[in-house]
Amino acid sequence: MAKQQITYNDAIAEIEDIIARIENEELDVDDMAQKVKRVSFLLNLCREKLKTTEAEVEKILKEMEPE
């Protein structure tokens, strides 16, 4: 079974949701470490997606330059 890809927007939305739950003290201590790990994973995923997108855009712009 293939793993479902998380989009950048979905990752950001999940991060915001977790942060809001932490700020509103909606998480108990038992869930806190798990959620912090999830946020760390999602942040790394977002960084990688941004790096990949930046590299793709730079490549496209370079290809568009006149020789």
DRENKE-961971 format. One record per atom (N, C-alpha, C): residue number from 0; x, y, z; residue in one letter; atom name. Coordinates in Angstrom, 1 decimal, padded with zeros to 4 digits, always signed. Layout:
N
(node NUM, (X, Y, Z), 'a', 'CA');
...
END
This chain:
67
(node 0, (+000.8, -001.2, +000.0), 'm', 'N');
(node 0, (+000.0, +000.0, +000.0), 'm', 'CA');
(node 0, (+000.9, +001.2, +000.0), 'm', 'C');
(node 1, (+000.6, +002.2, -000.9), 'a', 'N');
(node 1, (+001.4, +003.4, -001.0), 'a', 'CA');
(node 1, (+001.1, +004.4, +000.1), 'a', 'C');
(node 2, (+002.2, +005.0, +000.5), 'k', 'N');
(node 2, (+002.0, +006.1, +001.6), 'k', 'CA');
(node 2, (+001.4, +007.3, +000.9), 'k', 'C');
(node 3, (+000.4, +007.9, +001.6), 'q', 'N');
(node 3, (-000.2, +009.1, +001.1), 'q', 'CA');
(node 3, (+000.7, +010.3, +001.3), 'q', 'C');
(node 4, (+000.9, +011.1, +000.3), 'q', 'N');
(node 4, (+001.8, +012.3, +000.4), 'q', 'CA');
(node 4, (+001.0, +013.4, +001.1), 'q', 'C');
(node 5, (+001.7, +014.1, +002.0), 'i', 'N');
(node 5, (+001.1, +015.2, +002.7), 'i', 'CA');
(node 5, (+001.5, +016.5, +002.0), 'i', 'C');
(node 6, (+000.5, +017.3, +001.6), 't', 'N');
(node 6, (+000.7, +018.5, +000.9), 't', 'CA');
(node 6, (+001.3, +019.6, +001.9), 't', 'C');
(node 7, (+001.9, +020.6, +001.4), 'y', 'N');
(node 7, (+002.5, +021.7, +002.2), 'y', 'CA');
(node 7, (+001.4, +022.3, +003.0), 'y', 'C');
(node 8, (+000.2, +022.6, +002.3), 'n', 'N');
(node 8, (-000.9, +023.3, +003.0), 'n', 'CA');
(node 8, (-001.5, +022.4, +004.1), 'n', 'C');
(node 9, (-001.6, +021.1, +003.8), 'd', 'N');
(node 9, (-002.1, +020.2, +004.9), 'd', 'CA');
(node 9, (-001.2, +020.2, +006.1), 'd', 'C');
(node 10, (+000.2, +020.2, +005.8), 'a', 'N');
(node 10, (+001.1, +020.1, +006.9), 'a', 'CA');
(node 10, (+001.0, +021.4, +007.7), 'a', 'C');
(node 11, (+001.0, +022.6, +007.1), 'i', 'N');
(node 11, (+000.8, +023.8, +007.8), 'i', 'CA');
(node 11, (-000.4, +023.9, +008.6), 'i', 'C');
(node 12, (-001.5, +023.4, +008.0), 'a', 'N');
(node 12, (-002.8, +023.4, +008.8), 'a', 'CA');
(node 12, (-002.7, +022.5, +010.0), 'a', 'C');
(node 13, (-002.1, +021.4, +009.9), 'e', 'N');
(node 13, (-001.9, +020.5, +011.0), 'e', 'CA');
(node 13, (-001.0, +021.1, +012.1), 'e', 'C');
(node 14, (+000.0, +021.7, +011.7), 'i', 'N');
(node 14, (+000.9, +022.4, +012.6), 'i', 'CA');
(node 14, (+000.2, +023.5, +013.4), 'i', 'C');
(node 15, (-000.6, +024.3, +012.7), 'e', 'N');
(node 15, (-001.4, +025.3, +013.3), 'e', 'CA');
(node 15, (-002.4, +024.8, +014.3), 'e', 'C');
(node 16, (-003.0, +023.7, +013.9), 'd', 'N');
(node 16, (-004.0, +023.0, +014.8), 'd', 'CA');
(node 16, (-003.3, +022.5, +016.1), 'd', 'C');
(node 17, (-002.2, +021.9, +015.9), 'i', 'N');
(node 17, (-001.5, +021.3, +017.1), 'i', 'CA');
(node 17, (-001.1, +022.5, +018.0), 'i', 'C');
(node 18, (-000.5, +023.5, +017.4), 'i', 'N');
(node 18, (-000.1, +024.7, +018.2), 'i', 'CA');
(node 18, (-001.2, +025.3, +019.0), 'i', 'C');
(node 19, (-002.4, +025.5, +018.3), 'a', 'N');
(node 19, (-003.5, +026.0, +018.9), 'a', 'CA');
(node 19, (-004.0, +025.2, +020.1), 'a', 'C');
(node 20, (-003.9, +023.8, +019.9), 'r', 'N');
(node 20, (-004.3, +022.9, +021.0), 'r', 'CA');
(node 20, (-003.4, +023.0, +022.2), 'r', 'C');
(node 21, (-002.1, +023.2, +021.9), 'i', 'N');
(node 21, (-001.1, +023.4, +023.0), 'i', 'CA');
(node 21, (-001.4, +024.7, +023.7), 'i', 'C');
(node 22, (-001.5, +025.8, +022.9), 'e', 'N');
(node 22, (-001.8, +027.1, +023.6), 'e', 'CA');
(node 22, (-003.0, +027.1, +024.4), 'e', 'C');
(node 23, (-004.0, +026.4, +024.0), 'n', 'N');
(node 23, (-005.3, +026.3, +024.7), 'n', 'CA');
(node 23, (-005.4, +025.3, +025.8), 'n', 'C');
(node 24, (-004.2, +024.6, +026.0), 'e', 'N');
(node 24, (-004.1, +023.6, +027.0), 'e', 'CA');
(node 24, (-005.1, +022.5, +026.8), 'e', 'C');
(node 25, (-005.3, +022.1, +025.5), 'e', 'N');
(node 25, (-006.3, +021.0, +025.2), 'e', 'CA');
(node 25, (-005.6, +019.7, +025.2), 'e', 'C');
(node 26, (-004.3, +019.6, +025.3), 'l', 'N');
(node 26, (-003.5, +018.4, +025.2), 'l', 'CA');
(node 26, (-003.1, +018.0, +026.6), 'l', 'C');
(node 27, (-003.2, +016.7, +026.9), 'd', 'N');
(node 27, (-002.7, +016.3, +028.2), 'd', 'CA');
(node 27, (-001.2, +015.9, +028.1), 'd', 'C');
(node 28, (-000.6, +015.7, +029.2), 'v', 'N');
(node 28, (+000.9, +015.5, +029.2), 'v', 'CA');
(node 28, (+001.2, +014.2, +028.4), 'v', 'C');
(node 29, (+000.4, +013.2, +028.4), 'd', 'N');
(node 29, (+000.7, +012.0, +027.7), 'd', 'CA');
(node 29, (+000.7, +012.2, +026.1), 'd', 'C');
(node 30, (-000.1, +013.1, +025.6), 'd', 'N');
(node 30, (-000.1, +013.4, +024.2), 'd', 'CA');
(node 30, (+000.9, +014.5, +023.8), 'd', 'C');
(node 31, (+001.4, +015.3, +024.7), 'm', 'N');
(node 31, (+002.2, +016.4, +024.4), 'm', 'CA');
(node 31, (+003.5, +016.0, +023.6), 'm', 'C');
(node 32, (+004.3, +015.0, +024.1), 'a', 'N');
(node 32, (+005.5, +014.6, +023.4), 'a', 'CA');
(node 32, (+005.2, +014.1, +022.0), 'a', 'C');
(node 33, (+004.1, +013.3, +021.8), 'q', 'N');
(node 33, (+003.8, +012.8, +020.5), 'q', 'CA');
(node 33, (+003.5, +013.9, +019.5), 'q', 'C');
(node 34, (+002.7, +014.9, +020.0), 'k', 'N');
(node 34, (+002.3, +016.0, +019.1), 'k', 'CA');
(node 34, (+003.5, +016.9, +018.8), 'k', 'C');
(node 35, (+004.5, +017.1, +019.7), 'v', 'N');
(node 35, (+005.7, +017.9, +019.5), 'v', 'CA');
(node 35, (+006.5, +017.2, +018.4), 'v', 'C');
(node 36, (+006.6, +015.8, +018.5), 'k', 'N');
(node 36, (+007.3, +015.1, +017.5), 'k', 'CA');
(node 36, (+006.7, +015.2, +016.1), 'k', 'C');
(node 37, (+005.4, +015.2, +016.1), 'r', 'N');
(node 37, (+004.6, +015.3, +014.9), 'r', 'CA');
(node 37, (+004.9, +016.7, +014.2), 'r', 'C');
(node 38, (+004.9, +017.7, +015.1), 'v', 'N');
(node 38, (+005.2, +019.1, +014.5), 'v', 'CA');
(node 38, (+006.6, +019.1, +014.0), 'v', 'C');
(node 39, (+007.5, +018.5, +014.7), 's', 'N');
(node 39, (+008.9, +018.5, +014.2), 's', 'CA');
(node 39, (+009.0, +017.8, +012.8), 's', 'C');
(node 40, (+008.3, +016.7, +012.7), 'f', 'N');
(node 40, (+008.3, +015.9, +011.4), 'f', 'CA');
(node 40, (+007.7, +016.8, +010.3), 'f', 'C');
(node 41, (+006.5, +017.5, +010.6), 'l', 'N');
(node 41, (+005.9, +018.3, +009.6), 'l', 'CA');
(node 41, (+006.7, +019.5, +009.2), 'l', 'C');
(node 42, (+007.4, +020.1, +010.2), 'l', 'N');
(node 42, (+008.3, +021.3, +009.9), 'l', 'CA');
(node 42, (+009.4, +020.8, +008.9), 'l', 'C');
(node 43, (+010.0, +019.7, +009.2), 'n', 'N');
(node 43, (+011.0, +019.2, +008.3), 'n', 'CA');
(node 43, (+010.5, +018.9, +006.9), 'n', 'C');
(node 44, (+009.3, +018.3, +006.8), 'l', 'N');
(node 44, (+008.7, +018.1, +005.6), 'l', 'CA');
(node 44, (+008.5, +019.4, +004.8), 'l', 'C');
(node 45, (+008.0, +020.4, +005.5), 'c', 'N');
(node 45, (+007.8, +021.7, +004.9), 'c', 'CA');
(node 45, (+009.1, +022.3, +004.4), 'c', 'C');
(node 46, (+010.1, +022.2, +005.2), 'r', 'N');
(node 46, (+011.4, +022.8, +004.8), 'r', 'CA');
(node 46, (+011.9, +022.1, +003.5), 'r', 'C');
(node 47, (+011.8, +020.8, +003.4), 'e', 'N');
(node 47, (+012.2, +020.0, +002.2), 'e', 'CA');
(node 47, (+011.4, +020.4, +001.0), 'e', 'C');
(node 48, (+010.1, +020.6, +001.2), 'k', 'N');
(node 48, (+009.2, +021.0, +000.1), 'k', 'CA');
(node 48, (+009.6, +022.4, -000.4), 'k', 'C');
(node 49, (+009.9, +023.3, +000.5), 'l', 'N');
(node 49, (+010.3, +024.6, +000.1), 'l', 'CA');
(node 49, (+011.6, +024.6, -000.6), 'l', 'C');
(node 50, (+012.6, +023.8, -000.1), 'k', 'N');
(node 50, (+013.9, +023.7, -000.8), 'k', 'CA');
(node 50, (+013.7, +023.1, -002.2), 'k', 'C');
(node 51, (+012.9, +022.1, -002.3), 't', 'N');
(node 51, (+012.7, +021.5, -003.6), 't', 'CA');
(node 51, (+012.0, +022.5, -004.6), 't', 'C');
(node 52, (+011.0, +023.2, -004.1), 't', 'N');
(node 52, (+010.4, +024.1, -005.0), 't', 'CA');
(node 52, (+011.3, +025.3, -005.4), 't', 'C');
(node 53, (+012.1, +025.7, -004.4), 'e', 'N');
(node 53, (+013.1, +026.8, -004.8), 'e', 'CA');
(node 53, (+014.0, +026.3, -005.8), 'e', 'C');
(node 54, (+014.5, +025.1, -005.7), 'a', 'N');
(node 54, (+015.5, +024.6, -006.7), 'a', 'CA');
(node 54, (+014.8, +024.5, -008.1), 'a', 'C');
(node 55, (+013.6, +024.0, -008.1), 'e', 'N');
(node 55, (+012.8, +023.9, -009.4), 'e', 'CA');
(node 55, (+012.6, +025.2, -010.0), 'e', 'C');
(node 56, (+012.2, +026.2, -009.2), 'v', 'N');
(node 56, (+012.0, +027.6, -009.8), 'v', 'CA');
(node 56, (+013.3, +028.2, -010.3), 'v', 'C');
(node 57, (+014.4, +028.0, -009.5), 'e', 'N');
(node 57, (+015.7, +028.5, -010.0), 'e', 'CA');
(node 57, (+016.1, +027.9, -011.3), 'e', 'C');
(node 58, (+015.9, +026.6, -011.4), 'k', 'N');
(node 58, (+016.2, +025.8, -012.7), 'k', 'CA');
(node 58, (+015.4, +026.4, -013.8), 'k', 'C');
(node 59, (+014.1, +026.6, -013.6), 'i', 'N');
(node 59, (+013.2, +027.1, -014.7), 'i', 'CA');
(node 59, (+013.7, +028.5, -015.1), 'i', 'C');
(node 60, (+013.9, +029.3, -014.1), 'l', 'N');
(node 60, (+014.4, +030.7, -014.5), 'l', 'CA');
(node 60, (+015.7, +030.7, -015.2), 'l', 'C');
(node 61, (+016.6, +029.8, -014.8), 'k', 'N');
(node 61, (+017.9, +029.7, -015.5), 'k', 'CA');
(node 61, (+017.7, +029.3, -017.0), 'k', 'C');
(node 62, (+016.8, +028.3, -017.2), 'e', 'N');
(node 62, (+016.5, +027.8, -018.5), 'e', 'CA');
(node 62, (+015.8, +028.9, -019.4), 'e', 'C');
(node 63, (+015.2, +029.9, -018.8), 'm', 'N');
(node 63, (+014.5, +030.9, -019.5), 'm', 'CA');
(node 63, (+015.5, +032.0, -019.9), 'm', 'C');
(node 64, (+016.7, +032.1, -019.3), 'e', 'N');
(node 64, (+017.6, +033.1, -019.6), 'e', 'CA');
(node 64, (+018.1, +033.0, -021.0), 'e', 'C');
(node 65, (+018.3, +034.1, -021.7), 'p', 'N');
(node 65, (+018.8, +034.0, -023.1), 'p', 'CA');
(node 65, (+020.3, +033.6, -023.0), 'p', 'C');
(node 66, (+020.8, +032.9, -024.0), 'e', 'N');
(node 66, (+022.2, +032.4, -024.0), 'e', 'CA');
(node 66, (+023.1, +033.4, -024.5), 'e', 'C');
END
